[in-house]
């Protein structure tokens, strides 16, 4: 019988963990000494669970390896309670409609839980306009006006040059000062860092979220965000 690649991976994983299956939350299924392969073939229902546990463990490891680049915000790119006990990191692109649709979810989340800190990360992956808009986001943060700019630009729709300038004006930016930041190596370094980190974490689109040691992809409903916050808070206690 030929096993699929994911099943073979689980088989090899579990075969090497005869004495440690409890680490995967599988205490109820302790295989007897002997032919582990035969046991797993007889109980294939544990393979998806094992793979999920392995994926969660590897994700937590990746988040830990890049913790500073994920959770330490660029100055000014922060929302919610700056001293909150749980941080929700959101990676967004101004050309992403799903990101725009996620803004009300973030507002609801922080309104319902005063212990949440939001860290915003620019992830310009969809177009050249995305990169320019993200650099203006950095410039707005440098002036302490990130959220007004962020909100105004998403409300405008596509991040065209006209939309960016209108959002900058609405946020009250010093345009000359902002242009200098947009063209700076500091802004480029921030955006490049976010792109590298997102790649290392396996993010393939926007929005993407990091909550605790969990990575969540795509626009998600409120209950999923709340669940992830709860899990992160429980791990801290």
TORKOL-4160 file (C-alpha; in steps of 0.2 Angstrom, whole numbers, padded with zeros to 4 digits, m for minus):
237
<pt num="1" X="0000" Y="0000" Z="0000"/>
<pt num="2" X="0007" Y="0017" Z="m0005"/>
<pt num="3" X="0004" Y="0031" Z="0008"/>
<pt num="4" X="0002" Y="0049" Z="0003"/>
<pt num="5" X="0017" Y="0061" Z="0007"/>
<pt num="6" X="0008" Y="0069" Z="0021"/>
<pt num="7" X="0004" Y="0052" Z="0029"/>
<pt num="8" X="0022" Y="0046" Z="0027"/>
<pt num="9" X="0028" Y="0062" Z="0035"/>
<pt num="10" X="0016" Y="0059" Z="0050"/>
<pt num="11" X="0021" Y="0040" Z="0050"/>
<pt num="12" X="0040" Y="0045" Z="0051"/>
<pt num="13" X="0036" Y="0058" Z="0064"/>
<pt num="14" X="0026" Y="0047" Z="0076"/>
<pt num="15" X="0038" Y="0032" Z="0073"/>
<pt num="16" X="0051" Y="0043" Z="0081"/>
<pt num="17" X="0040" Y="0048" Z="0095"/>
<pt num="18" X="0036" Y="0031" Z="0103"/>
<pt num="19" X="0039" Y="0037" Z="0120"/>
<pt num="20" X="0033" Y="0055" Z="0118"/>
<pt num="21" X="0016" Y="0055" Z="0110"/>
<pt num="22" X="0009" Y="0064" Z="0124"/>
<pt num="23" X="0018" Y="0079" Z="0118"/>
<pt num="24" X="0005" Y="0079" Z="0104"/>
<pt num="25" X="m0010" Y="0078" Z="0115"/>
<pt num="26" X="m0013" Y="0060" Z="0109"/>
<pt num="27" X="m0012" Y="0051" Z="0126"/>
<pt num="28" X="m0027" Y="0041" Z="0123"/>
<pt num="29" X="m0019" Y="0032" Z="0108"/>
<pt num="30" X="m0003" Y="0025" Z="0115"/>
<pt num="31" X="0004" Y="0012" Z="0102"/>
<pt num="32" X="0011" Y="m0004" Z="0109"/>
<pt num="33" X="0029" Y="m0009" Z="0106"/>
<pt num="34" X="0031" Y="m0017" Z="0089"/>
<pt num="35" X="0025" Y="m0012" Z="0072"/>
<pt num="36" X="0021" Y="0006" Z="0073"/>
<pt num="37" X="0018" Y="0007" Z="0054"/>
<pt num="38" X="0005" Y="m0007" Z="0056"/>
<pt num="39" X="m0003" Y="0002" Z="0071"/>
<pt num="40" X="m0005" Y="0018" Z="0061"/>
<pt num="41" X="m0012" Y="0010" Z="0046"/>
<pt num="42" X="m0025" Y="0002" Z="0058"/>
<pt num="43" X="m0029" Y="0019" Z="0066"/>
<pt num="44" X="m0027" Y="0032" Z="0052"/>
<pt num="45" X="m0038" Y="0044" Z="0061"/>
<pt num="46" X="m0023" Y="0050" Z="0072"/>
<pt num="47" X="m0013" Y="0056" Z="0057"/>
<pt num="48" X="m0022" Y="0072" Z="0053"/>
<pt num="49" X="m0022" Y="0076" Z="0072"/>
<pt num="50" X="m0003" Y="0073" Z="0073"/>
<pt num="51" X="0000" Y="0083" Z="0057"/>
<pt num="52" X="m0010" Y="0098" Z="0065"/>
<pt num="53" X="0000" Y="0097" Z="0081"/>
<pt num="54" X="0016" Y="0096" Z="0071"/>
<pt num="55" X="0011" Y="0111" Z="0061"/>
<pt num="56" X="0006" Y="0121" Z="0076"/>
<pt num="57" X="0023" Y="0117" Z="0084"/>
<pt num="58" X="0033" Y="0122" Z="0069"/>
<pt num="59" X="0023" Y="0138" Z="0067"/>
<pt num="60" X="0026" Y="0143" Z="0085"/>
<pt num="61" X="0045" Y="0140" Z="0082"/>
<pt num="62" X="0045" Y="0151" Z="0067"/>
<pt num="63" X="0036" Y="0165" Z="0077"/>
<pt num="64" X="0048" Y="0163" Z="0091"/>
<pt num="65" X="0063" Y="0165" Z="0079"/>
<pt num="66" X="0056" Y="0181" Z="0072"/>
<pt num="67" X="0048" Y="0188" Z="0087"/>
<pt num="68" X="0056" Y="0205" Z="0087"/>
<pt num="69" X="0053" Y="0208" Z="0069"/>
<pt num="70" X="0035" Y="0203" Z="0071"/>
<pt num="71" X="0029" Y="0210" Z="0088"/>
<pt num="72" X="0041" Y="0226" Z="0090"/>
<pt num="73" X="0031" Y="0239" Z="0080"/>
<pt num="74" X="0038" Y="0253" Z="0069"/>
<pt num="75" X="0036" Y="0268" Z="0080"/>
<pt num="76" X="0018" Y="0275" Z="0078"/>
<pt num="77" X="0011" Y="0259" Z="0070"/>
<pt num="78" X="0001" Y="0254" Z="0085"/>
<pt num="79" X="m0017" Y="0253" Z="0090"/>
<pt num="80" X="m0029" Y="0247" Z="0104"/>
<pt num="81" X="m0021" Y="0247" Z="0121"/>
<pt num="82" X="m0002" Y="0250" Z="0119"/>
<pt num="83" X="0001" Y="0241" Z="0136"/>
<pt num="84" X="m0011" Y="0227" Z="0132"/>
<pt num="85" X="m0007" Y="0210" Z="0138"/>
<pt num="86" X="m0010" Y="0202" Z="0120"/>
<pt num="87" X="m0003" Y="0208" Z="0104"/>
<pt num="88" X="m0012" Y="0206" Z="0088"/>
<pt num="89" X="m0001" Y="0209" Z="0073"/>
<pt num="90" X="m0009" Y="0212" Z="0056"/>
<pt num="91" X="0000" Y="0212" Z="0039"/>
<pt num="92" X="m0010" Y="0222" Z="0026"/>
<pt num="93" X="m0008" Y="0229" Z="0009"/>
<pt num="94" X="m0018" Y="0245" Z="0004"/>
<pt num="95" X="m0023" Y="0237" Z="m0013"/>
<pt num="96" X="m0031" Y="0222" Z="m0003"/>
<pt num="97" X="m0050" Y="0222" Z="m0002"/>
<pt num="98" X="m0050" Y="0209" Z="0011"/>
<pt num="99" X="m0039" Y="0220" Z="0022"/>
<pt num="100" X="m0051" Y="0234" Z="0020"/>
<pt num="101" X="m0065" Y="0223" Z="0025"/>
<pt num="102" X="m0055" Y="0218" Z="0040"/>
<pt num="103" X="m0054" Y="0235" Z="0048"/>
<pt num="104" X="m0071" Y="0234" Z="0056"/>
<pt num="105" X="m0066" Y="0217" Z="0064"/>
<pt num="106" X="m0051" Y="0226" Z="0072"/>
<pt num="107" X="m0062" Y="0240" Z="0078"/>
<pt num="108" X="m0074" Y="0227" Z="0086"/>
<pt num="109" X="m0060" Y="0217" Z="0093"/>
<pt num="110" X="m0052" Y="0232" Z="0102"/>
<pt num="111" X="m0069" Y="0239" Z="0108"/>
<pt num="112" X="m0073" Y="0222" Z="0116"/>
<pt num="113" X="m0057" Y="0219" Z="0124"/>
<pt num="114" X="m0047" Y="0233" Z="0132"/>
<pt num="115" X="m0032" Y="0221" Z="0134"/>
<pt num="116" X="m0027" Y="0220" Z="0116"/>
<pt num="117" X="m0013" Y="0229" Z="0107"/>
<pt num="118" X="m0013" Y="0230" Z="0088"/>
<pt num="119" X="0003" Y="0231" Z="0079"/>
<pt num="120" X="0001" Y="0236" Z="0060"/>
<pt num="121" X="0014" Y="0230" Z="0048"/>
<pt num="122" X="0014" Y="0236" Z="0030"/>
<pt num="123" X="0016" Y="0222" Z="0018"/>
<pt num="124" X="0015" Y="0229" Z="0000"/>
<pt num="125" X="0014" Y="0213" Z="m0011"/>
<pt num="126" X="0000" Y="0217" Z="m0024"/>
<pt num="127" X="0007" Y="0231" Z="m0035"/>
<pt num="128" X="0019" Y="0246" Z="m0037"/>
<pt num="129" X="0006" Y="0257" Z="m0030"/>
<pt num="130" X="0005" Y="0246" Z="m0014"/>
<pt num="131" X="0024" Y="0249" Z="m0011"/>
<pt num="132" X="0022" Y="0268" Z="m0013"/>
<pt num="133" X="0006" Y="0268" Z="m0002"/>
<pt num="134" X="0015" Y="0258" Z="0012"/>
<pt num="135" X="0030" Y="0270" Z="0011"/>
<pt num="136" X="0018" Y="0284" Z="0015"/>
<pt num="137" X="0011" Y="0274" Z="0029"/>
<pt num="138" X="0028" Y="0274" Z="0036"/>
<pt num="139" X="0029" Y="0293" Z="0034"/>
<pt num="140" X="0012" Y="0295" Z="0043"/>
<pt num="141" X="0018" Y="0285" Z="0057"/>
<pt num="142" X="0034" Y="0295" Z="0058"/>
<pt num="143" X="0023" Y="0310" Z="0061"/>
<pt num="144" X="0012" Y="0301" Z="0074"/>
<pt num="145" X="m0003" Y="0301" Z="0062"/>
<pt num="146" X="m0003" Y="0283" Z="0056"/>
<pt num="147" X="m0021" Y="0277" Z="0060"/>
<pt num="148" X="m0029" Y="0293" Z="0052"/>
<pt num="149" X="m0019" Y="0290" Z="0036"/>
<pt num="150" X="m0022" Y="0271" Z="0036"/>
<pt num="151" X="m0041" Y="0273" Z="0039"/>
<pt num="152" X="m0042" Y="0287" Z="0026"/>
<pt num="153" X="m0033" Y="0278" Z="0012"/>
<pt num="154" X="m0042" Y="0261" Z="0014"/>
<pt num="155" X="m0058" Y="0271" Z="0014"/>
<pt num="156" X="m0053" Y="0279" Z="m0003"/>
<pt num="157" X="m0052" Y="0262" Z="m0012"/>
<pt num="158" X="m0037" Y="0259" Z="m0023"/>
<pt num="159" X="m0021" Y="0267" Z="m0018"/>
<pt num="160" X="m0018" Y="0278" Z="m0033"/>
<pt num="161" X="m0007" Y="0293" Z="m0031"/>
<pt num="162" X="m0022" Y="0304" Z="m0030"/>
<pt num="163" X="m0030" Y="0293" Z="m0016"/>
<pt num="164" X="m0013" Y="0293" Z="m0006"/>
<pt num="165" X="m0012" Y="0312" Z="m0007"/>
<pt num="166" X="m0030" Y="0314" Z="m0002"/>
<pt num="167" X="m0027" Y="0303" Z="0013"/>
<pt num="168" X="m0011" Y="0312" Z="0018"/>
<pt num="169" X="m0020" Y="0328" Z="0017"/>
<pt num="170" X="m0035" Y="0321" Z="0027"/>
<pt num="171" X="m0023" Y="0315" Z="0041"/>
<pt num="172" X="m0015" Y="0332" Z="0042"/>
<pt num="173" X="0003" Y="0326" Z="0036"/>
<pt num="174" X="0017" Y="0339" Z="0033"/>
<pt num="175" X="0018" Y="0334" Z="0015"/>
<pt num="176" X="0036" Y="0339" Z="0012"/>
<pt num="177" X="0042" Y="0330" Z="0028"/>
<pt num="178" X="0032" Y="0315" Z="0023"/>
<pt num="179" X="0040" Y="0315" Z="0005"/>
<pt num="180" X="0057" Y="0315" Z="0013"/>
<pt num="181" X="0053" Y="0299" Z="0023"/>
<pt num="182" X="0045" Y="0291" Z="0009"/>
<pt num="183" X="0061" Y="0292" Z="m0001"/>
<pt num="184" X="0072" Y="0287" Z="0014"/>
<pt num="185" X="0082" Y="0271" Z="0017"/>
<pt num="186" X="0073" Y="0270" Z="0033"/>
<pt num="187" X="0056" Y="0267" Z="0025"/>
<pt num="188" X="0063" Y="0255" Z="0012"/>
<pt num="189" X="0071" Y="0245" Z="0026"/>
<pt num="190" X="0055" Y="0244" Z="0036"/>
<pt num="191" X="0045" Y="0237" Z="0021"/>
<pt num="192" X="0059" Y="0225" Z="0016"/>
<pt num="193" X="0060" Y="0218" Z="0033"/>
<pt num="194" X="0041" Y="0215" Z="0033"/>
<pt num="195" X="0042" Y="0206" Z="0016"/>
<pt num="196" X="0057" Y="0195" Z="0022"/>
<pt num="197" X="0048" Y="0191" Z="0039"/>
<pt num="198" X="0032" Y="0187" Z="0030"/>
<pt num="199" X="0041" Y="0176" Z="0018"/>
<pt num="200" X="0050" Y="0167" Z="0032"/>
<pt num="201" X="0033" Y="0164" Z="0041"/>
<pt num="202" X="0026" Y="0157" Z="0025"/>
<pt num="203" X="0013" Y="0171" Z="0022"/>
<pt num="204" X="0007" Y="0171" Z="0005"/>
<pt num="205" X="m0006" Y="0185" Z="0005"/>
<pt num="206" X="m0015" Y="0198" Z="0014"/>
<pt num="207" X="m0022" Y="0201" Z="0027"/>
<pt num="208" X="m0011" Y="0190" Z="0038"/>
<pt num="209" X="m0011" Y="0189" Z="0057"/>
<pt num="210" X="0000" Y="0184" Z="0071"/>
<pt num="211" X="m0008" Y="0181" Z="0088"/>
<pt num="212" X="0002" Y="0173" Z="0101"/>
<pt num="213" X="0012" Y="0159" Z="0092"/>
<pt num="214" X="m0002" Y="0157" Z="0079"/>
<pt num="215" X="m0002" Y="0163" Z="0061"/>
<pt num="216" X="m0019" Y="0166" Z="0053"/>
<pt num="217" X="m0021" Y="0169" Z="0034"/>
<pt num="218" X="m0035" Y="0179" Z="0026"/>
<pt num="219" X="m0050" Y="0189" Z="0031"/>
<pt num="220" X="m0057" Y="0181" Z="0047"/>
<pt num="221" X="m0073" Y="0182" Z="0057"/>
<pt num="222" X="m0073" Y="0190" Z="0074"/>
<pt num="223" X="m0075" Y="0174" Z="0083"/>
<pt num="224" X="m0059" Y="0167" Z="0076"/>
<pt num="225" X="m0049" Y="0182" Z="0081"/>
<pt num="226" X="m0057" Y="0181" Z="0099"/>
<pt num="227" X="m0052" Y="0163" Z="0100"/>
<pt num="228" X="m0034" Y="0166" Z="0095"/>
<pt num="229" X="m0033" Y="0180" Z="0108"/>
<pt num="230" X="m0040" Y="0169" Z="0121"/>
<pt num="231" X="m0028" Y="0155" Z="0117"/>
<pt num="232" X="m0013" Y="0168" Z="0118"/>
<pt num="233" X="m0019" Y="0175" Z="0134"/>
<pt num="234" X="m0020" Y="0158" Z="0142"/>
<pt num="235" X="m0003" Y="0153" Z="0137"/>
<pt num="236" X="0004" Y="0169" Z="0145"/>
<pt num="237" X="m0005" Y="0165" Z="0162"/>
